[in-house]
């Protein structure tokens, strides 16, 4: 298990470019299974979760080539379907939650699919009901093998239908959408997720020959087609990295420019950090965060304490609540952070409290952060990264802390952030990777 050793208390400066979006990559790469023609993906992040999915596709006999850095070409012309019955698929796909999105394309193109119980972050219950119920309404038969811990879906030919999703699940919407593009007839998906990454998947499928309308809304209409072709697709900048860098700049009193941030697709992320008192300036497609000695949390119009909570798009993304929470520890003022979607994502705050932060964990979903206004600097400690987002929040805390911090289990961070130590060291950080 590898670790980061961080010497904190340094001001950073310079320009940093966010990686391609992890969550988009896990969706669009699976869509290569919908066609036998090659698809070229650019701005693909070189991170563990994405590389594991590409490796899994290669194991299925999808042809993989990397003609340039962050460019991947996938061609699924002769997929080995018997691979899905073996232990190798069960073991590898079970470690990656994104593997669940292989099911929609496989069911649409080949008539059957196998889904292992999902892996990924241990941040709370993440049900597959939205996926399974959607496939059933398209005509698939569903069975669960309790001994092998996997779901099996079969349908010779999917039929278009009307689906009212029980929740606007991003992966659930993406999975059902990819199944519906080759279904017979018209499918309507109501209460669909409409995140930018889901919109990107829709645009990519349309460039392959799909007929999807309502993109960006919660009602998608899909007219099924007989087959899809190849295309080229560029991934957006990772909005979670963009938000992380904004919080990092504020915590470390640094002057940082985030280059090529795909600002048009950030939603209310910049405004939410501005509510914490962070100054930022949008210059074209870049974001400049000047060095600030202090930043003060705003209140609601009636004078009540600010609440920041997650909500399906266009609300605030749950993946950035950990960053908001740690950034607030050195602000002036008080904020209630309400994590509605996952019941275990706030449990990392005990490490922030040990570092000197003033936080009251009300319950698994809510935490009150009392900003210290830099009156007391956080102190370095040894800690363990519990998941991707909490791991980077702890890294930001360590970079702002006095003394040396050690973060263990950094494989969790590497799952979602490409060479984060090297990129931050280029701005003046002092992070050492210890294997």
PANUGU-404974 format. One record per residue (C-alpha): residue in one letter; x, y, z. Coordinates in steps of 0.2 Angstrom, whole numbers, padded with zeros to 4 digits, always signed. Each point is the difference from the previous one (the first is absolute). Example, Ala and Ser with C-alpha at 12.3 -4.5 7.8 and 13.67 -1.06 7.14 Angstrom:
// residues 2
A+0062-0022+0039
S+0006+0017-0003
***
This chain:
// residues 435
X+0000+0000+0000
X+0007+0017-0005
X+0000+0016+0010
X+0002+0019-0003
X+0011+0009+0012
X-0004+0019-0001
X+0009+0015+0008
X-0014+0013+0001
X-0001+0018+0002
X+0006+0005-0017
X-0008+0013-0011
X-0002-0007-0018
X+0000+0010-0016
X-0002-0004-0019
X-0011-0007-0013
X-0008-0018+0001
X-0011-0009-0013
X-0013-0012+0006
X+0000-0017-0007
X-0014-0008-0010
X-0016-0004+0009
X+0001-0017+0009
X-0019-0002+0002
X-0002+0004-0019
X+0013-0012-0005
X-0008-0015+0010
X-0016+0003-0010
X+0006+0004-0018
X+0014-0014+0000
X-0014-0013+0003
X-0009+0007-0015
X+0013-0007-0012
X-0009-0017+0002
X-0015+0007-0010
X+0009-0001-0016
X+0013-0010-0010
X+0008+0016-0006
X+0015+0009+0008
X-0003+0014+0012
X+0014+0013+0004
X-0001+0008+0017
X+0011+0015+0005
X+0004+0009+0016
X-0001-0017+0009
X+0007+0000+0018
X+0014-0011+0004
X-0007-0006+0017
X-0003-0017+0008
X-0019-0002-0002
X+0000+0005-0019
X+0015-0011-0003
X-0008-0015+0008
X-0015+0002-0011
X+0010+0001-0015
X+0010-0015+0005
X-0017-0009+0003
X-0006+0005-0017
X+0017-0007-0007
X-0003-0017+0009
X-0017-0001-0009
X+0010+0001-0017
X-0004+0018-0003
X+0015+0007-0010
X+0009+0014+0010
X+0013+0012-0007
X+0007+0015+0007
X+0007+0011-0014
X+0004+0015+0011
X+0000+0005+0018
X-0018+0001+0007
X-0007-0007-0017
X-0008-0018+0000
X-0007-0009-0015
X-0012-0014+0003
X-0008-0012-0012
X-0012-0013+0005
X-0002-0010-0016
X+0003-0018+0008
X-0005+0000+0018
X+0003-0016+0009
X-0017-0003+0009
X+0006-0015+0009
X+0012+0011+0010
X-0015+0006+0010
X-0003-0017+0008
X+0017-0002+0007
X+0008+0004+0017
X+0012+0012-0008
X-0014+0012-0005
X-0009-0003+0017
X+0016+0005+0009
X+0005+0015-0010
X-0017+0008-0004
X-0005-0002+0019
X+0014+0012+0005
X-0007+0014-0012
X-0017+0007+0002
X+0001+0008-0018
X+0000-0018-0006
X-0019-0001+0003
X-0002+0011-0016
X+0006-0014-0011
X-0017-0008+0002
X-0011+0013-0010
X+0011-0001-0016
X+0002-0019+0001
X-0018-0003+0003
X-0005+0011-0015
X+0013-0008-0012
X+0001-0018+0005
X-0016-0003+0010
X+0008-0005+0017
X+0011+0008+0013
X+0008-0005+0017
X+0002+0013+0014
X+0011-0004+0015
X-0005+0008+0017
X+0008+0018-0001
X+0017+0005+0007
X+0007+0017+0001
X+0000+0012+0015
X-0008-0006+0017
X-0010+0016+0002
X-0017-0008+0004
X-0013-0010-0009
X+0000+0002-0019
X-0015-0010-0007
X-0002-0008-0017
X-0019+0001+0000
X-0001+0014-0012
X+0011-0009-0013
X-0009-0017+0002
X-0018+0007+0000
X+0004+0010-0015
X+0007-0015-0010
X-0016-0010+0006
X-0011+0013-0008
X+0009-0001-0016
X-0004-0019+0000
X+0015-0008+0009
X-0002-0015+0012
X+0010+0002+0015
X+0008-0013+0012
X+0012+0001+0015
X+0012-0014+0004
X+0003+0002+0018
X+0015-0013+0000
X+0009+0010-0013
X-0006+0017+0005
X-0005+0005-0017
X-0015+0006-0010
X-0005-0007-0017
X-0011+0008-0013
X-0007-0007-0016
X-0010+0006-0014
X+0000-0005-0018
X-0006+0018-0006
X-0003+0015+0012
X-0016+0009-0003
X-0002+0019+0002
X-0011+0006+0014
X-0004+0014+0013
X+0011-0001+0015
X-0002+0011+0016
X+0016-0002+0009
X-0002-0001+0019
X+0015+0011+0002
X+0010+0010-0012
X+0015-0011+0001
X+0014+0005-0011
X+0007-0018-0003
X-0018-0007-0001
X-0005+0013-0013
X+0016-0003-0010
X-0002-0019+0000
X-0019+0000-0005
X+0004+0013-0013
X+0013-0011-0008
X-0011-0014+0000
X-0015+0010-0008
X+0010+0007-0015
X-0001-0017-0008
X-0017-0005+0006
X-0015-0002-0012
X-0011+0015+0000
X+0001+0016+0011
X+0005+0001+0018
X-0003+0014+0012
X+0010+0002+0016
X-0009+0012+0013
X+0009+0006+0016
X+0016-0003-0010
X+0017+0007+0006
X+0006+0015-0009
X+0018+0002+0006
X+0012+0007-0013
X+0008-0017-0002
X-0016-0008-0004
X-0003+0014-0013
X+0017-0005-0007
X-0005-0018-0001
X-0016+0005-0010
X+0010+0011-0012
X+0012-0014-0003
X-0013-0013-0003
X-0009+0012-0012
X+0016+0002-0010
X+0001-0019-0001
X-0017+0001-0008
X-0012-0001+0015
X-0016+0011+0000
X-0001+0008+0018
X-0010+0016+0003
X-0003+0009+0017
X+0019+0001+0004
X+0003+0010+0015
X-0018-0002+0007
X-0007-0014+0011
X-0010-0007-0014
X+0010-0009-0013
X-0008-0007-0016
X+0009-0014-0010
X-0005-0006-0016
X+0008-0017-0002
X+0011-0003-0015
X+0006-0017-0008
X+0019+0004+0002
X+0013+0013+0005
X+0016+0005-0007
X+0017+0007+0006
X+0004+0018+0005
X+0013+0011+0009
X-0004+0007+0017
X+0009+0012+0011
X-0003-0001+0019
X-0004+0015+0010
X+0012+0007+0014
X-0004-0009+0017
X-0011+0012+0009
X+0005-0008+0017
X+0018+0004-0003
X-0005+0018-0004
X-0009+0001+0016
X+0014-0008+0009
X+0013+0012-0006
X-0011+0015+0005
X-0001-0006+0017
X+0019-0004+0000
X+0004+0018-0005
X-0011+0007+0014
X+0007-0011+0014
X+0018+0003-0005
X-0002+0018-0004
X+0007-0003-0017
X-0002+0009-0017
X-0005-0014-0012
X-0007+0001-0018
X-0010-0015-0005
X+0002-0002-0019
X-0013-0007-0012
X-0013-0003+0014
X-0015-0002-0012
X-0008+0014+0010
X-0017-0002-0010
X-0003-0017+0007
X+0004+0004+0019
X-0017+0005+0005
X-0001+0008+0017
X+0017-0007+0006
X+0009+0018-0002
X-0015+0008+0009
X+0000-0012+0014
X+0019+0003+0004
X-0004+0019-0001
X-0013-0003+0014
X+0015-0005+0011
X+0008+0017-0004
X+0012-0006-0013
X+0005+0012-0013
X+0001-0006-0018
X+0000+0007-0017
X-0005-0009-0016
X+0010+0005-0015
X-0007-0009-0015
X+0002-0018+0003
X+0012+0002+0015
X-0003+0004+0018
X+0012+0011+0010
X+0000-0001+0019
X+0011+0014+0008
X+0009-0003+0017
X-0012+0005+0014
X+0006+0002+0018
X-0018-0002+0006
X-0017-0005-0007
X-0017+0002+0009
X-0015-0012-0002
X-0015+0009-0006
X-0017-0002+0009
X-0017-0002-0008
X-0010+0016-0003
X-0010-0002+0017
X+0017-0001+0009
X-0001-0019+0003
X+0015-0011-0001
X+0005-0006-0017
X-0004-0018-0005
X+0009-0009-0014
X-0008-0016-0006
X+0001-0012-0014
X-0014-0002-0013
X-0002-0008-0017
X+0005+0011-0014
X-0001+0015-0002
X+0002+0000+0018
X+0017-0001+0009
X+0009-0017-0003
X+0003-0011+0015
X+0018-0003-0005
X+0005+0017+0005
X-0008+0001+0017
X+0016-0007+0008
X+0010+0014-0008
X-0013+0013+0006
X+0001-0007+0018
X+0019+0000+0001
X+0001+0018-0008
X-0012+0007+0012
X+0011-0005+0015
X+0011+0015-0003
X-0013+0012-0005
X-0009+0013+0011
X-0017-0005+0005
X-0011-0016+0001
X-0007-0011-0013
X-0011-0016+0001
X+0005-0013-0012
X-0014-0012-0004
X+0005-0016-0010
X-0017-0007-0005
X+0005-0014-0012
X+0013-0011+0009
X+0000-0004+0018
X+0018-0003+0003
X+0009+0014-0009
X+0002+0011+0015
X+0009-0012+0011
X+0017+0007-0005
X-0003+0016+0010
X+0007-0009+0016
X+0017+0002-0008
X-0003+0019-0003
X-0006+0002+0018
X+0016-0009+0005
X+0010+0013-0010
X-0009+0014+0009
X-0015+0004-0010
X-0016+0005+0009
X-0013-0011-0007
X-0016-0008+0008
X-0005-0016-0008
X-0019+0001+0003
X-0004-0017-0008
X+0006-0010-0015
X-0007+0013-0012
X+0003+0017+0008
X+0015+0009+0007
X+0002+0018+0007
X+0016+0008-0004
X+0006+0015+0010
X+0013+0009-0010
X+0016+0005+0010
X+0004+0015-0011
X+0018-0006+0000
X+0000+0003+0019
X+0008-0017+0002
X+0009-0009-0013
X-0004-0019-0003
X+0013-0012+0006
X+0008-0014-0010
X-0005-0018+0005
X+0000-0018-0007
X-0016-0005-0008
X-0008-0012-0013
X-0009+0005-0016
X-0018-0009+0002
X-0006+0005-0018
X+0005+0010-0015
X-0008+0016+0005
X+0004+0000+0018
X+0018-0005-0004
X+0002+0016-0010
X-0009+0011+0014
X+0013-0007+0012
X+0014+0004-0012
X-0006+0018-0001
X-0001+0000+0019
X+0018-0006+0001
X+0007+0012-0012
X-0007+0014+0010
X+0005-0007+0017
X+0015+0004+0011
X+0013-0014-0001
X+0001-0017-0008
X-0015-0011-0004
X-0001-0018-0007
X-0015-0006-0010
X-0001-0019-0002
X-0010-0010-0012
X+0003+0013-0014
X-0005-0013-0013
X-0017+0007+0004
X+0005+0017-0006
X+0009-0007-0015
X-0016-0008-0006
X-0007+0017-0004
X+0014+0013-0001
X+0014-0002-0013
X+0018+0003+0007
X-0007+0012+0013
X+0016+0001+0010
X+0011+0004-0015
X-0013+0014-0006
X-0001+0008+0017
X+0019-0001+0002
X+0002+0010-0016
X-0010+0014+0009
X+0012+0000+0015
X-0008-0014+0011
X+0011-0012+0010
X-0008-0017-0003
X+0011-0016+0000
X-0007-0017-0005
X+0006-0014+0010
X-0002-0018-0006
***
